Amino acid sequence: MAVDQGTTATDDATDADGGSYPVGLTLLSGAVAAASVLPLYWLVETAFRSGVAEPLALLVEPASVQILINSVILVACVTGASILISVPLAYLTVRTDLPGRRFWTVAVMLPLVIPSYIGAFAFVSVFSPQGEVQSLLAPLGVDSLPGIYGLWGTVLVLTLYTYPYVYITTRASLKTLDTSLVDAARTLRHTRWEAFKRVVVPQIRPAVAAGSLLTALYTLSDFGTPQIMRYSVFTRIIYTRWADSAEFAATLSLQLLAVTVLILAVESRLRGDDTLHGSGGGGHTATRVRLGRWRWPAVLAPALVVGFALVVPIGTLCLWLVRGGATGSGVPFELEYVAHSVDVSLAAALVATVLGLPVAYLSARHDTGLGDLFERVTYVGYAVPGVVMGLALVFVGINVVPDLYLTLPLLIFAYVVRFLPQSVGSTRASFLQINPALPEAARTLGRSSVGAFRAVTLPLAAPGLLGGAALVFLTTMKELPATLMLRPQGYKTLVTYIWQMQEDGYYGDAAVPALVLVAISAASILVIISQEGYDVK
C-alpha cells in the first residue's frame, strides 16, 4: 500500500494532479484557443486577397518601419514604467503598515475604470500649451508650456491607465506569498532588500510577467490615446487608413500580430522557471514590514499616482459639468444604459473566467507543450485592435453565424476573445502559487482528481480567478469599438453614449455618464474583491 501511494505521488508530481495525460482538458483548452484566433481568418484572407507581393513590399517601406519602431518604443516605455510603479505599490499595500492600506489598495486600482481616451482628453485639456494649467500660469508671465503631444505624452497617459494590470496580479501573488521564507532569509543575516531580491522577487516574477504582458498588449492595441496624442503607431494608421484600403489595414494588423508574437516570446523568456510554489494557503502573512519613520512619507507614492490618474480626469469631468457650456445635445441620458453596461460586463467576466480556467490550469499544472501553446494563443485576440476585432466579427457574424449577428451573444463573445488573457494570466499565476502536495494529499485521502481540484485547488486559486474576473469586468465596461460595431440595434451602453456626446462636442452631457461609469465600476470592484477571501486587508 505504501509503495502504491508513493508511485501515485510521483506520477502526480510529474504530471500535475491527474497522473495520466489530460486528454479532455487539452481538447477543451484547444477549443477555447481556436475560438480566440477565429478572427485571424478574416485578416489573412483580406491581406492576401491581391497576392503576396504587395503585402511583402509594404513591410519594407520606410513608413512601415517607422510605425514599427514607434510601436515598439511605446510598448517598452509603458511596460517598464508600469512595473516601476506597480511593484512598489503592491508591496506597500500588502506587506507593510502603510497608513490607509485598504483605501490605497482600492484607489490605485481605480484608474482601470477610466477609459484611456478619456484620460487623454483630460490631460490634453489640462496640460496642453493652451490648457487649464497654462491659463492659470499666464498671469505669472508664463506664455506657453511644453507640448504634451507625442511619445512622452502617450507614455504618460497609457502608463497611468495600464499599470493596474501589473499591480493586481502582483498583489494577488504577494497575498499568497509564504512570508516564513522571508523570515528565514532574515535569520540568515540577509538585509531586508537582499531578502526581497532572493525570496520575494522569484516568487512574484510570474505574476509581474503576466501583468506586464497585459500592459504591453493593451498598449499595442490601444487606438484612442495615440490618436489624441498624435503619435503614429499601428492602431492609429490602421484606423485612419481603413476606409481607403481594407487590405492595407489588414496587412498592418498582421504586422502588429507579429510584434505580439515577439512580445509573447520575450515574456516567456523573462518568466523563466516559474515552477516555484508558495504554501498555497496564503502562507504566513500576519507579519508586516514596519516602515518606521518612512511610514507617512511612503503615502506620497500612491497619492501621486492616484492624483494624476484619477484627480486630473475626474476634476476635468467635474469642470465640464460645472461649466455646462457644451450641453444640450437633445439626447437624454437614461439609467437603462447603466444596466446594459453592467449586464454585458458581468456576462463577459463570467464567461471569460469559465473559459480561461482550463487554459490556465493546463498551462500551469501540466508539463505539456500544447498547454503552453494554447495559453499563448489566447493572447492573440487581446493584441488585435478593437476596431479590427469588431470588423472581423462582423464578417464572421454575417457569413458564418447570421442568426447571431447584432445580438448580445456575439457581442459578449467579442468581449471574451478580447479580454480572455486577463483571466488566463491572473488564474495561471494563482495556480502556480499552489503547492502540488496539497491536492496530492487530498487524493491520498480518497478524493478523485476532480474532487481534489474542487475541494483544494479551486478555493486556493480563488483570489486569482476573482482578480481576473474583475479585470475582464472593468475593461468590458469601457470597451468601445466592439460595442459600437456589434451591439444590437438600439442597445446603448455608458461608453456608447459618452462617445456619441464627445463626437458631437457636447462635453457637458458626457460628464455625467463618465462619472457614473467611474462610480459603478469602483463599486463593482469593491463587491468583487470582497468575495471569496479576495479582501483588501
Secondary structure, DSSP 4 states (H G I P E B T S, - for coil): -HHHHHHHHHHHHHSTTTSS--HHHHHHHHHHHHHHTTTHHHHHHHHTTT-SHHHHHHHTSHHHHHHHHHHHHHHHHHHHHHHHHHHHHHHHHHHB--TTHHHHHHHTTGGGGS-HHHHHHHHHHHHSTTSHHHHHHGGGT--------SHHHHHHHHHHHHHHHHHHHHHHHHHT--THHHHHHHHTT--HHHHIIIIIHHHHHHHHHHHHHHHHHHHHH--HHHHHHT---HHHHHHHHHTT-HHHHHHHHHHHHHHHHHHHHHHHHHH--------SS--S----B--GGGTTGGGHHHHHHHIIIIIHHHHHHHHHHHH-TT---S----HHHHHHHHHHHHHHHHHHHHHHHHHHHHHHHS--HHHHHHHHHHTHHHHS-HHHHHHHHHHHHHHT-GGGTTSHHHHHHHHHHHHHHHHHHHHHHHHHTS-THHHHHHHHTT--HHHHIIIIIHHHHHHHHHHHHHHHHHHHHH--HHHHHHSPTT---HHHHHHHHHHHT-HHHHHHHHHHHHHHHHHHHHHHHTSTT----
